[in-house]
Amino acid sequence: METALVLCEGAFNRPPGKTAAGLVRHSLRFEILGIIDSTSAGKDAGEVLDGKKAGIPIFASLGEALARQKRRPDYLIIGVATVGGMLPKQFRPIIAEALGKKIDVISGLHEWLNQDPEFSKLAKKHGATITDIRKEPPLETMHHYRGLATKMKCVRIPILGTDAASGKRTTGVILAKKLNERGIRTSFVATGQTGLLQGSRFGIPLDAIRGDYVVGELENAIDMAYRAEKPQVIIVEGQGALSHPAYVTGSRAIVCASAPSTVVLQHAPARKHRSYHTDELHLPNGTIDREMELIKVYAKTDIVGITINHTEMTRKQVEKKISEYEKKYRVPACDPLVDGVDKIADAIIKKFALKPKKT
């Protein structure tokens, strides 16, 4: 397994740092040696995120990380997903330092680092590489929409939400793992840079694909998972929200590409404003009721469960919300990071009469 440090200066355990958080919680491709964020230095990344040690230290600088590591990292991963996908200015000297030390850099931002004159010159001089993964394939290789999902003999479940950066990918990964543990053959399809960095076998950087092809490309990734793994269930990572005014393609494209059999809905009850330029534009957070209305219209289906992002909530508040949602909406609700997703898995298995299959 390749090794990596994750650069998340000033953003760890905040919405822009969701890529770093995702890599701490789940990574099939990289062994994460540490996080670089001087504002949280000296702590364990797992404890900061979830109150549980992950054995991944947070360092104040690249120099400190290298001095305290027994192994040299193969990569420096850019661990933020910024609004607009631009590189934070404070990251530049750290990236330059890494390239100068012959450490390869991987980025999932819209701003392509391998086209940056300073970085490309440093990479060439020191024999390092820069990989930008948030790119669409060559035009001649891309796929148009073909209506494939409705022909698949499997259950298709996108994890939709009331806001961006609310934990949809994390819930999807946890749910796919749980269903597989229960003997229900399940595939996961990533739709963003973090899922791809985590090592998802199938997926695309959804918001990097031009409009004419975005649904067809995701549909093709879903079809590849279906043909390769013959799953009973396909979980598709959600993006944005159907109700989010700033992200118009994400959730709608996912719905069109996956033709959902049902939906898991992710919500952050304590979030007052949407994740989008919060210092400049205070958009009220989405609501479960409104999102359910849109899901019924766009996805033409219901929700099978509600998953909660517990940020800024006490355990007592979370439990109160779980009880409230289950009573009001008559579907199971849970906090995936604390409760696990057994209730949601049970509901899916029951709803579609799924039987365990031998691997």
KOLNUMAR-337749 format. One record per residue: x, y, z of N, C-alpha, C in turn; residue in three letters; chain; residue number from 0. Coordinates in steps of 0.2 Angstrom, whole numbers. Layout:
N
n.x, n.y, n.z, ca.x, ca.y, ca.z, c.x, c.y, c.z, code, unit, pos
X, Y, Z, X, Y, Z, X, Y, Z, Ala, A, NUM
...
END
This chain:
359
n.x, n.y, n.z, ca.x, ca.y, ca.z, c.x, c.y, c.z, code, unit, pos
4, -6, 0, 0, 0, 0, 4, 6, 0, Met, A, 0
3, 11, -4, 7, 17, -5, 5, 22, 2, Glu, A, 1
10, 26, 4, 10, 30, 10, 9, 37, 8, Thr, A, 2
6, 41, 12, 4, 48, 11, 4, 52, 17, Ala, A, 3
6, 58, 16, 4, 63, 21, -2, 67, 18, Leu, A, 4
-6, 70, 22, -12, 74, 19, -11, 81, 22, Val, A, 5
-11, 86, 17, -11, 93, 18, -18, 96, 19, Leu, A, 6
-19, 98, 25, -26, 101, 27, -25, 107, 32, Cys, A, 7
-20, 111, 30, -18, 117, 34, -24, 121, 36, Glu, A, 8
-26, 122, 42, -31, 126, 44, -38, 124, 43, Gly, A, 9
-39, 118, 41, -46, 115, 39, -48, 109, 41, Ala, A, 10
-43, 105, 45, -45, 99, 48, -51, 99, 52, Phe, A, 11
-56, 94, 51, -62, 94, 55, -67, 100, 54, Asn, A, 12
-66, 103, 48, -70, 108, 46, -73, 106, 39, Arg, A, 13
-79, 109, 37, -81, 107, 30, -76, 106, 24, Pro, A, 14
-72, 111, 24, -67, 111, 18, -62, 105, 19, Pro, A, 15
-61, 103, 25, -56, 97, 26, -59, 90, 25, Gly, A, 16
-65, 90, 21, -68, 83, 21, -64, 78, 17, Lys, A, 17
-60, 80, 13, -55, 75, 9, -51, 72, 14, Thr, A, 18
-48, 76, 19, -43, 73, 24, -47, 69, 29, Ala, A, 19
-53, 71, 31, -57, 67, 35, -59, 60, 32, Ala, A, 20
-61, 60, 26, -62, 54, 22, -56, 49, 22, Gly, A, 21
-50, 52, 21, -45, 48, 21, -43, 45, 27, Leu, A, 22
-44, 49, 33, -43, 46, 40, -47, 40, 41, Val, A, 23
-54, 41, 39, -59, 36, 41, -59, 30, 36, Arg, A, 24
-56, 31, 30, -57, 25, 26, -52, 26, 20, His, A, 25
-47, 22, 19, -43, 22, 13, -41, 15, 11, Ser, A, 26
-42, 13, 5, -40, 7, 2, -34, 7, -2, Leu, A, 27
-32, 13, -4, -26, 14, -8, -20, 16, -4, Arg, A, 28
-21, 21, 1, -15, 24, 4, -15, 22, 12, Phe, A, 29
-9, 21, 14, -9, 21, 21, -7, 29, 23, Glu, A, 30
-11, 32, 27, -11, 39, 29, -6, 39, 35, Ile, A, 31
0, 42, 34, 5, 43, 39, 4, 49, 44, Leu, A, 32
0, 54, 42, -1, 59, 46, -5, 65, 42, Gly, A, 33
-7, 70, 46, -11, 76, 43, -6, 82, 45, Ile, A, 34
-6, 86, 40, -2, 93, 41, -7, 98, 42, Ile, A, 35
-8, 101, 49, -12, 106, 50, -10, 109, 57, Asp, A, 36
-7, 115, 57, -4, 118, 63, -9, 120, 68, Ser, A, 37
-15, 120, 66, -20, 122, 71, -23, 117, 75, Thr, A, 38
-21, 111, 73, -23, 105, 77, -17, 100, 79, Ser, A, 39
-11, 103, 78, -5, 99, 79, -4, 96, 86, Ala, A, 40
-2, 90, 86, -1, 86, 92, -6, 82, 94, Gly, A, 41
-12, 82, 90, -17, 77, 92, -18, 71, 87, Lys, A, 42
-22, 67, 89, -23, 61, 85, -29, 63, 80, Asp, A, 43
-28, 62, 74, -34, 64, 69, -40, 60, 70, Ala, A, 44
-40, 54, 72, -46, 50, 74, -50, 53, 80, Gly, A, 45
-46, 55, 85, -49, 58, 91, -52, 65, 89, Glu, A, 46
-49, 69, 85, -52, 75, 83, -58, 74, 79, Val, A, 47
-58, 70, 75, -64, 68, 71, -70, 65, 74, Leu, A, 48
-68, 59, 77, -74, 55, 80, -73, 53, 87, Asp, A, 49
-68, 56, 91, -67, 54, 98, -64, 47, 99, Gly, A, 50
-61, 44, 93, -58, 38, 94, -51, 38, 90, Lys, A, 51
-46, 36, 94, -39, 36, 91, -39, 32, 84, Lys, A, 52
-35, 35, 79, -34, 32, 73, -27, 30, 72, Ala, A, 53
-23, 32, 76, -16, 31, 75, -13, 35, 70, Gly, A, 54
-16, 41, 68, -14, 45, 63, -12, 52, 66, Ile, A, 55
-6, 54, 67, -4, 60, 70, -6, 66, 66, Pro, A, 56
-7, 72, 69, -7, 78, 66, -1, 82, 67, Ile, A, 57
2, 85, 62, 9, 88, 62, 8, 96, 61, Phe, A, 58
12, 100, 63, 12, 107, 62, 15, 109, 55, Ala, A, 59
19, 105, 53, 23, 106, 46, 25, 100, 43, Ser, A, 60
27, 101, 37, 30, 95, 33, 36, 93, 36, Leu, A, 61
40, 98, 38, 47, 96, 41, 46, 92, 47, Gly, A, 62
41, 94, 51, 40, 90, 58, 38, 83, 56, Glu, A, 63
33, 82, 51, 30, 76, 49, 36, 71, 47, Ala, A, 64
41, 74, 42, 46, 70, 40, 51, 68, 45, Leu, A, 65
52, 72, 50, 57, 71, 55, 54, 66, 60, Ala, A, 66
48, 65, 61, 45, 61, 66, 42, 54, 63, Arg, A, 67
43, 53, 56, 41, 47, 53, 47, 43, 52, Gln, A, 68
46, 36, 53, 51, 31, 51, 51, 30, 44, Lys, A, 69
45, 31, 41, 45, 30, 33, 44, 36, 30, Arg, A, 70
47, 36, 24, 46, 42, 20, 39, 42, 16, Arg, A, 71
35, 47, 16, 29, 46, 12, 30, 46, 4, Pro, A, 72
26, 42, 1, 26, 42, -6, 23, 48, -9, Asp, A, 73
18, 51, -6, 14, 56, -8, 12, 62, -3, Tyr, A, 74
11, 68, -5, 8, 73, -2, 1, 74, -5, Leu, A, 75
-5, 72, -1, -11, 73, -4, -14, 80, -2, Ile, A, 76
-17, 83, -7, -21, 90, -5, -27, 88, -2, Ile, A, 77
-28, 89, 5, -34, 86, 9, -40, 91, 10, Gly, A, 78
-41, 96, 5, -46, 100, 6, -51, 100, -1, Val, A, 79
-57, 101, 0, -62, 102, -6, -65, 109, -5, Ala, A, 80
-61, 114, -8, -63, 121, -7, -69, 123, -11, Thr, A, 81
-73, 128, -10, -78, 130, -14, -75, 133, -20, Val, A, 82
-77, 131, -26, -73, 133, -32, -67, 129, -34, Gly, A, 83
-65, 125, -29, -59, 120, -31, -53, 123, -32, Gly, A, 84
-52, 129, -29, -45, 133, -29, -41, 131, -23, Met, A, 85
-34, 131, -25, -29, 130, -20, -28, 136, -15, Leu, A, 86
-29, 134, -8, -28, 139, -3, -21, 142, -4, Pro, A, 87
-20, 149, -3, -13, 151, -4, -8, 149, 1, Lys, A, 88
-10, 147, 7, -6, 145, 12, -3, 138, 11, Gln, A, 89
-6, 134, 6, -3, 128, 4, 3, 128, 0, Phe, A, 90
4, 134, -4, 9, 134, -9, 16, 132, -7, Arg, A, 91
18, 136, -1, 25, 134, 1, 26, 127, 3, Pro, A, 92
21, 124, 6, 21, 117, 8, 22, 112, 2, Ile, A, 93
18, 114, -3, 18, 109, -9, 25, 110, -12, Ile, A, 94
28, 116, -13, 34, 118, -15, 39, 114, -11, Ala, A, 95
39, 114, -5, 44, 110, -1, 43, 103, -2, Glu, A, 96
37, 100, -3, 37, 93, -4, 40, 91, -11, Ala, A, 97
38, 95, -16, 41, 93, -22, 49, 94, -22, Leu, A, 98
52, 99, -18, 59, 100, -18, 62, 94, -14, Gly, A, 99
58, 90, -10, 60, 84, -7, 59, 78, -11, Lys, A, 100
57, 78, -17, 55, 73, -21, 49, 69, -19, Lys, A, 101
44, 72, -16, 38, 69, -14, 33, 70, -19, Ile, A, 102
30, 65, -22, 24, 66, -27, 18, 70, -24, Asp, A, 103
15, 73, -28, 9, 77, -25, 3, 75, -29, Val, A, 104
-3, 74, -25, -9, 72, -28, -14, 77, -26, Ile, A, 105
-18, 80, -31, -23, 85, -29, -30, 83, -33, Ser, A, 106
-35, 84, -29, -42, 83, -32, -46, 90, -33, Gly, A, 107
-42, 96, -33, -45, 102, -34, -46, 103, -42, Leu, A, 108
-51, 108, -43, -52, 111, -50, -46, 114, -53, His, A, 109
-42, 118, -48, -36, 121, -51, -31, 116, -51, Glu, A, 110
-28, 115, -58, -24, 109, -59, -17, 111, -57, Trp, A, 111
-14, 108, -53, -7, 110, -50, -2, 108, -55, Leu, A, 112
-3, 103, -59, 3, 101, -64, 3, 106, -70, Asn, A, 113
-1, 111, -70, -1, 116, -75, 2, 123, -72, Gln, A, 114
3, 123, -65, 6, 128, -62, 13, 129, -63, Asp, A, 115
15, 135, -66, 22, 136, -68, 28, 134, -63, Pro, A, 116
26, 137, -57, 31, 136, -51, 31, 128, -49, Glu, A, 117
26, 125, -49, 25, 118, -46, 28, 113, -52, Phe, A, 118
26, 115, -58, 29, 110, -63, 36, 111, -64, Ser, A, 119
39, 117, -63, 46, 118, -64, 50, 114, -58, Lys, A, 120
47, 114, -52, 50, 111, -46, 50, 103, -47, Leu, A, 121
44, 101, -50, 43, 94, -51, 48, 91, -56, Ala, A, 122
49, 95, -61, 54, 93, -66, 61, 93, -64, Lys, A, 123
63, 98, -60, 69, 99, -57, 71, 93, -52, Lys, A, 124
66, 91, -48, 68, 86, -43, 65, 79, -44, His, A, 125
62, 78, -50, 60, 71, -52, 54, 69, -48, Gly, A, 126
50, 74, -46, 43, 72, -43, 38, 73, -48, Ala, A, 127
32, 70, -46, 26, 70, -51, 20, 74, -47, Thr, A, 128
16, 77, -51, 10, 80, -49, 4, 77, -53, Ile, A, 129
-1, 74, -49, -6, 71, -52, -13, 75, -50, Thr, A, 130
-17, 77, -55, -23, 80, -54, -28, 75, -56, Asp, A, 131
-32, 73, -51, -37, 68, -52, -44, 71, -54, Ile, A, 132
-45, 77, -53, -52, 80, -55, -52, 82, -62, Arg, A, 133
-51, 78, -66, -51, 79, -74, -56, 74, -77, Lys, A, 134
-59, 77, -83, -63, 72, -86, -59, 68, -91, Glu, A, 135
-61, 63, -94, -58, 59, -99, -57, 62, -105, Pro, A, 136
-53, 60, -110, -53, 63, -117, -60, 63, -120, Pro, A, 137
-62, 68, -123, -69, 69, -126, -71, 63, -130, Leu, A, 138
-67, 60, -134, -69, 54, -138, -70, 48, -135, Glu, A, 139
-68, 48, -128, -69, 41, -124, -75, 42, -120, Thr, A, 140
-79, 48, -119, -84, 49, -115, -91, 46, -117, Met, A, 141
-95, 45, -113, -102, 41, -114, -108, 46, -114, His, A, 142
-112, 45, -118, -119, 49, -118, -123, 44, -113, His, A, 143
-129, 48, -111, -134, 44, -107, -137, 39, -112, Tyr, A, 144
-138, 33, -109, -141, 27, -113, -147, 24, -109, Arg, A, 145
-148, 26, -103, -154, 23, -99, -152, 16, -97, Gly, A, 146
-146, 15, -95, -144, 8, -93, -147, 6, -86, Leu, A, 147
-147, 11, -81, -149, 9, -74, -155, 5, -73, Ala, A, 148
-160, 7, -77, -167, 4, -76, -167, -3, -79, Thr, A, 149
-162, -5, -82, -161, -12, -85, -157, -17, -80, Lys, A, 150
-154, -14, -75, -150, -17, -70, -155, -21, -65, Met, A, 151
-153, -27, -64, -157, -31, -60, -154, -31, -53, Lys, A, 152
-154, -25, -50, -151, -24, -43, -154, -18, -40, Cys, A, 153
-153, -17, -34, -156, -11, -30, -151, -6, -31, Val, A, 154
-153, 0, -33, -149, 6, -33, -151, 11, -28, Arg, A, 155
-146, 13, -24, -147, 18, -19, -142, 24, -18, Ile, A, 156
-144, 30, -21, -140, 35, -20, -140, 38, -13, Pro, A, 157
-135, 40, -10, -135, 44, -3, -136, 51, -5, Ile, A, 158
-142, 54, -4, -144, 61, -5, -144, 64, 1, Leu, A, 159
-144, 71, 1, -143, 75, 7, -147, 82, 7, Gly, A, 160
-147, 85, 12, -150, 92, 12, -145, 97, 11, Thr, A, 161
-139, 95, 11, -133, 100, 10, -127, 97, 7, Asp, A, 162
-122, 101, 5, -116, 98, 3, -112, 97, 9, Ala, A, 163
-106, 93, 8, -101, 92, 14, -105, 90, 20, Ala, A, 164
-110, 86, 20, -113, 84, 26, -112, 76, 28, Ser, A, 165
-108, 73, 24, -107, 66, 26, -110, 60, 22, Gly, A, 166
-112, 62, 16, -115, 57, 12, -110, 52, 9, Lys, A, 167
-104, 54, 8, -99, 49, 5, -98, 44, 11, Arg, A, 168
-97, 47, 17, -95, 43, 23, -100, 38, 24, Thr, A, 169
-107, 40, 24, -112, 36, 25, -113, 30, 20, Thr, A, 170
-111, 32, 14, -112, 27, 8, -106, 22, 9, Gly, A, 171
-100, 24, 11, -95, 19, 12, -97, 14, 18, Val, A, 172
-99, 17, 24, -101, 13, 29, -107, 8, 28, Ile, A, 173
-112, 10, 24, -117, 6, 22, -115, 1, 18, Leu, A, 174
-111, 2, 13, -109, -3, 8, -105, -8, 12, Ala, A, 175
-101, -6, 16, -97, -11, 20, -102, -16, 24, Lys, A, 176
-107, -12, 28, -111, -16, 32, -115, -21, 28, Lys, A, 177
-118, -19, 22, -122, -24, 18, -117, -30, 16, Leu, A, 178
-111, -28, 14, -107, -34, 12, -105, -39, 18, Asn, A, 179
-105, -36, 24, -104, -40, 30, -110, -44, 31, Glu, A, 180
-116, -42, 29, -122, -46, 30, -123, -51, 24, Arg, A, 181
-118, -51, 20, -119, -56, 14, -123, -53, 8, Gly, A, 182
-124, -47, 8, -128, -44, 3, -123, -41, -2, Ile, A, 183
-121, -43, -8, -116, -41, -12, -117, -34, -14, Arg, A, 184
-113, -29, -12, -114, -22, -13, -108, -19, -16, Thr, A, 185
-109, -15, -21, -104, -11, -24, -105, -3, -22, Ser, A, 186
-99, 0, -22, -100, 8, -20, -97, 11, -26, Phe, A, 187
-100, 17, -29, -98, 21, -34, -97, 28, -32, Val, A, 188
-91, 30, -32, -89, 37, -30, -91, 42, -35, Ala, A, 189
-92, 48, -33, -94, 53, -38, -90, 60, -36, Thr, A, 190
-85, 59, -32, -81, 65, -30, -73, 63, -29, Gly, A, 191
-69, 68, -29, -62, 67, -28, -60, 63, -22, Gln, A, 192
-64, 64, -16, -62, 60, -10, -63, 53, -11, Thr, A, 193
-69, 51, -14, -70, 44, -15, -65, 41, -19, Gly, A, 194
-63, 44, -24, -58, 41, -29, -51, 41, -25, Leu, A, 195
-49, 46, -21, -43, 45, -18, -43, 40, -13, Leu, A, 196
-49, 38, -10, -50, 33, -5, -48, 26, -8, Gln, A, 197
-49, 26, -15, -47, 20, -18, -54, 16, -21, Gly, A, 198
-59, 20, -22, -65, 17, -24, -64, 14, -31, Ser, A, 199
-66, 8, -32, -64, 4, -39, -68, 7, -44, Arg, A, 200
-74, 10, -43, -78, 13, -48, -80, 20, -46, Phe, A, 201
-81, 25, -51, -83, 31, -50, -80, 36, -55, Gly, A, 202
-82, 43, -54, -80, 48, -58, -79, 54, -54, Ile, A, 203
-75, 59, -56, -76, 66, -53, -81, 70, -56, Pro, A, 204
-87, 69, -53, -94, 71, -57, -93, 79, -59, Leu, A, 205
-91, 83, -54, -91, 90, -56, -86, 92, -61, Asp, A, 206
-82, 88, -63, -77, 89, -68, -79, 88, -75, Ala, A, 207
-85, 84, -76, -87, 82, -82, -92, 87, -85, Ile, A, 208
-91, 89, -92, -95, 94, -95, -102, 91, -96, Arg, A, 209
-107, 96, -96, -114, 94, -95, -117, 89, -100, Gly, A, 210
-115, 89, -106, -117, 84, -111, -116, 77, -109, Asp, A, 211
-111, 76, -105, -108, 69, -104, -109, 67, -96, Tyr, A, 212
-111, 72, -92, -110, 70, -85, -115, 64, -83, Val, A, 213
-121, 64, -85, -125, 59, -83, -123, 52, -86, Val, A, 214
-121, 52, -93, -119, 46, -96, -112, 44, -93, Gly, A, 215
-108, 48, -91, -101, 45, -88, -103, 42, -81, Glu, A, 216
-107, 45, -77, -109, 42, -71, -113, 35, -72, Leu, A, 217
-117, 35, -77, -121, 29, -78, -116, 24, -81, Glu, A, 218
-111, 26, -84, -106, 21, -87, -102, 18, -81, Asn, A, 219
-100, 22, -76, -97, 20, -70, -101, 15, -66, Ala, A, 220
-108, 16, -65, -112, 12, -62, -113, 5, -66, Ile, A, 221
-113, 6, -72, -114, 0, -76, -108, -5, -76, Asp, A, 222
-102, -1, -75, -96, -5, -75, -96, -9, -68, Met, A, 223
-98, -6, -63, -99, -9, -56, -103, -15, -57, Ala, A, 224
-109, -14, -60, -114, -19, -61, -111, -25, -65, Tyr, A, 225
-108, -24, -70, -105, -29, -74, -99, -33, -71, Arg, A, 226
-95, -29, -67, -89, -32, -64, -90, -36, -58, Ala, A, 227
-95, -33, -54, -96, -36, -47, -103, -40, -46, Glu, A, 228
-107, -39, -51, -114, -43, -51, -117, -41, -44, Lys, A, 229
-117, -35, -42, -120, -34, -35, -127, -34, -35, Pro, A, 230
-130, -36, -28, -137, -35, -27, -139, -28, -26, Gln, A, 231
-134, -24, -23, -135, -17, -21, -130, -13, -24, Val, A, 232
-131, -7, -27, -126, -2, -29, -128, 4, -25, Ile, A, 233
-123, 6, -21, -123, 13, -17, -119, 18, -21, Ile, A, 234
-123, 24, -22, -120, 29, -26, -119, 35, -21, Val, A, 235
-113, 37, -21, -111, 43, -17, -115, 49, -20, Glu, A, 236
-118, 53, -15, -122, 59, -17, -117, 65, -17, Gly, A, 237
-120, 70, -20, -116, 77, -21, -121, 83, -20, Gln, A, 238
-119, 88, -16, -123, 93, -15, -130, 92, -12, Gly, A, 239
-135, 94, -15, -142, 93, -13, -147, 95, -19, Ala, A, 240
-152, 92, -20, -157, 94, -25, -159, 101, -24, Leu, A, 241
-160, 103, -17, -162, 109, -16, -157, 115, -15, Ser, A, 242
-151, 113, -16, -145, 118, -15, -145, 122, -21, His, A, 243
-146, 129, -21, -146, 133, -27, -139, 134, -30, Pro, A, 244
-134, 133, -27, -127, 134, -30, -124, 128, -33, Ala, A, 245
-127, 122, -32, -125, 115, -35, -130, 112, -39, Tyr, A, 246
-131, 114, -45, -137, 112, -49, -136, 105, -52, Val, A, 247
-130, 103, -53, -129, 96, -57, -129, 90, -53, Thr, A, 248
-125, 91, -47, -124, 85, -43, -129, 80, -42, Gly, A, 249
-134, 82, -37, -139, 77, -36, -143, 75, -41, Ser, A, 250
-145, 80, -46, -150, 78, -51, -146, 73, -56, Arg, A, 251
-140, 74, -57, -136, 70, -62, -136, 63, -59, Ala, A, 252
-135, 62, -52, -134, 56, -49, -141, 52, -49, Ile, A, 253
-147, 56, -48, -153, 53, -49, -154, 51, -56, Val, A, 254
-153, 55, -61, -154, 52, -68, -150, 46, -70, Cys, A, 255
-144, 46, -68, -139, 41, -69, -141, 34, -66, Ala, A, 256
-143, 35, -60, -144, 29, -56, -151, 26, -56, Ser, A, 257
-156, 30, -58, -163, 28, -58, -165, 25, -51, Ala, A, 258
-165, 28, -45, -165, 25, -39, -171, 21, -37, Pro, A, 259
-169, 15, -34, -174, 11, -31, -177, 13, -25, Ser, A, 260
-173, 17, -21, -174, 21, -15, -169, 25, -14, Thr, A, 261
-169, 29, -8, -164, 34, -7, -163, 34, 1, Val, A, 262
-157, 35, 3, -155, 36, 10, -154, 44, 10, Val, A, 263
-157, 47, 15, -156, 54, 16, -152, 56, 21, Leu, A, 264
-147, 60, 20, -142, 63, 25, -144, 70, 27, Gln, A, 265
-144, 71, 34, -146, 78, 36, -141, 80, 42, His, A, 266
-139, 86, 42, -136, 89, 48, -140, 94, 52, Ala, A, 267
-144, 91, 57, -149, 95, 60, -147, 102, 63, Pro, A, 268
-141, 102, 66, -138, 108, 69, -135, 113, 64, Ala, A, 269
-135, 112, 58, -132, 116, 53, -137, 121, 51, Arg, A, 270
-136, 128, 52, -140, 133, 51, -140, 135, 44, Lys, A, 271
-134, 135, 41, -133, 138, 34, -130, 133, 30, His, A, 272
-131, 133, 24, -128, 128, 19, -121, 129, 18, Arg, A, 273
-117, 124, 16, -110, 124, 15, -109, 127, 9, Ser, A, 274
-108, 134, 9, -106, 138, 3, -105, 145, 4, Tyr, A, 275
-99, 147, 4, -97, 154, 5, -100, 157, 11, His, A, 276
-100, 153, 17, -104, 155, 23, -102, 162, 25, Thr, A, 277
-96, 164, 24, -94, 171, 27, -97, 177, 22, Asp, A, 278
-99, 175, 16, -102, 180, 11, -109, 179, 10, Glu, A, 279
-112, 173, 10, -118, 172, 8, -122, 167, 13, Leu, A, 280
-126, 169, 17, -129, 164, 22, -136, 161, 19, His, A, 281
-135, 155, 16, -141, 152, 13, -143, 147, 19, Leu, A, 282
-150, 148, 20, -152, 143, 25, -151, 136, 23, Pro, A, 283
-150, 132, 28, -149, 125, 27, -155, 121, 25, Asn, A, 284
-155, 116, 21, -160, 113, 18, -164, 109, 24, Gly, A, 285
-170, 107, 22, -174, 103, 27, -176, 96, 24, Thr, A, 286
-177, 92, 29, -179, 85, 27, -186, 85, 23, Ile, A, 287
-191, 89, 25, -197, 89, 21, -196, 91, 14, Asp, A, 288
-193, 97, 13, -192, 99, 6, -188, 95, 2, Arg, A, 289
-183, 92, 5, -179, 87, 1, -183, 81, -1, Glu, A, 290
-187, 78, 4, -191, 73, 2, -196, 74, -4, Met, A, 291
-199, 80, -4, -203, 83, -9, -199, 82, -16, Glu, A, 292
-193, 85, -16, -189, 85, -22, -187, 78, -24, Leu, A, 293
-186, 73, -19, -184, 67, -21, -190, 63, -24, Ile, A, 294
-196, 64, -22, -202, 61, -25, -203, 64, -32, Lys, A, 295
-202, 70, -33, -203, 73, -40, -197, 70, -45, Val, A, 296
-191, 71, -43, -185, 70, -47, -183, 62, -47, Tyr, A, 297
-183, 59, -42, -181, 52, -41, -187, 47, -42, Ala, A, 298
-193, 50, -41, -199, 46, -42, -199, 40, -37, Lys, A, 299
-196, 41, -31, -196, 36, -26, -196, 39, -19, Thr, A, 300
-196, 34, -14, -196, 36, -7, -189, 36, -4, Asp, A, 301
-189, 37, 3, -183, 36, 6, -183, 30, 11, Ile, A, 302
-178, 27, 12, -178, 21, 16, -175, 22, 23, Val, A, 303
-172, 28, 24, -169, 29, 30, -166, 36, 30, Gly, A, 304
-165, 39, 36, -162, 45, 37, -156, 44, 41, Ile, A, 305
-150, 47, 39, -144, 47, 43, -142, 54, 45, Thr, A, 306
-139, 54, 51, -138, 61, 54, -131, 62, 55, Ile, A, 307
-129, 69, 53, -122, 71, 54, -123, 75, 61, Asn, A, 308
-119, 73, 66, -120, 75, 73, -116, 81, 74, His, A, 309
-113, 84, 69, -109, 90, 71, -113, 96, 75, Thr, A, 310
-109, 98, 80, -112, 103, 85, -118, 101, 89, Glu, A, 311
-119, 94, 89, -124, 91, 93, -122, 87, 99, Met, A, 312
-125, 87, 104, -124, 82, 110, -127, 75, 108, Thr, A, 313
-125, 70, 112, -128, 64, 110, -135, 64, 112, Arg, A, 314
-137, 67, 117, -144, 68, 119, -148, 71, 114, Lys, A, 315
-145, 76, 111, -149, 79, 105, -150, 75, 99, Gln, A, 316
-144, 71, 98, -145, 66, 92, -150, 61, 93, Val, A, 317
-150, 58, 99, -155, 53, 101, -162, 56, 101, Glu, A, 318
-163, 62, 103, -170, 65, 102, -172, 66, 95, Lys, A, 319
-167, 68, 91, -169, 69, 84, -170, 62, 80, Lys, A, 320
-167, 57, 82, -168, 50, 79, -175, 48, 81, Ile, A, 321
-177, 49, 87, -184, 47, 89, -189, 52, 86, Ser, A, 322
-188, 58, 85, -192, 63, 82, -193, 61, 74, Glu, A, 323
-187, 59, 71, -188, 58, 64, -191, 51, 63, Tyr, A, 324
-190, 46, 67, -193, 39, 66, -200, 40, 67, Glu, A, 325
-203, 44, 72, -210, 45, 73, -213, 48, 67, Lys, A, 326
-210, 54, 65, -213, 58, 60, -213, 55, 53, Lys, A, 327
-207, 52, 51, -206, 50, 44, -207, 42, 43, Tyr, A, 328
-208, 38, 49, -209, 31, 49, -204, 27, 45, Arg, A, 329
-197, 29, 46, -192, 26, 43, -186, 26, 48, Val, A, 330
-182, 21, 48, -176, 21, 53, -172, 27, 52, Pro, A, 331
-169, 30, 58, -164, 35, 58, -158, 33, 62, Ala, A, 332
-152, 36, 61, -146, 34, 65, -141, 39, 63, Cys, A, 333
-136, 39, 68, -130, 43, 67, -125, 37, 65, Asp, A, 334
-123, 37, 58, -118, 32, 56, -112, 31, 59, Pro, A, 335
-109, 37, 61, -102, 36, 65, -102, 34, 72, Leu, A, 336
-108, 34, 75, -109, 32, 82, -113, 26, 82, Val, A, 337
-119, 26, 79, -123, 20, 80, -122, 15, 75, Asp, A, 338
-118, 16, 69, -118, 11, 64, -124, 12, 60, Gly, A, 339
-125, 8, 55, -130, 8, 50, -134, 2, 50, Val, A, 340
-134, -2, 55, -138, -8, 55, -145, -7, 54, Asp, A, 341
-148, -2, 57, -156, -1, 55, -157, 1, 48, Lys, A, 342
-153, 4, 45, -154, 6, 38, -153, 0, 34, Ile, A, 343
-148, -4, 35, -146, -11, 32, -152, -15, 32, Ala, A, 344
-155, -16, 38, -161, -20, 40, -167, -18, 35, Asp, A, 345
-168, -11, 35, -173, -9, 31, -173, -10, 24, Ala, A, 346
-167, -9, 21, -165, -11, 14, -166, -18, 12, Ile, A, 347
-164, -23, 17, -164, -30, 16, -172, -32, 16, Ile, A, 348
-175, -29, 21, -183, -31, 21, -186, -28, 15, Lys, A, 349
-185, -22, 13, -189, -18, 8, -188, -22, 1, Lys, A, 350
-182, -25, 0, -181, -28, -6, -180, -35, -6, Phe, A, 351
-182, -38, 0, -182, -45, 1, -175, -48, -1, Ala, A, 352
-170, -45, 1, -163, -48, -1, -161, -54, 3, Leu, A, 353
-158, -58, 0, -155, -64, 3, -147, -64, 2, Lys, A, 354
-144, -66, 8, -136, -66, 7, -134, -71, 2, Pro, A, 355
-129, -69, -2, -126, -73, -7, -119, -75, -5, Lys, A, 356
-117, -81, -7, -110, -83, -6, -105, -80, -11, Lys, A, 357
-100, -77, -8, -95, -74, -12, -91, -79, -16, Thr, A, 358
END
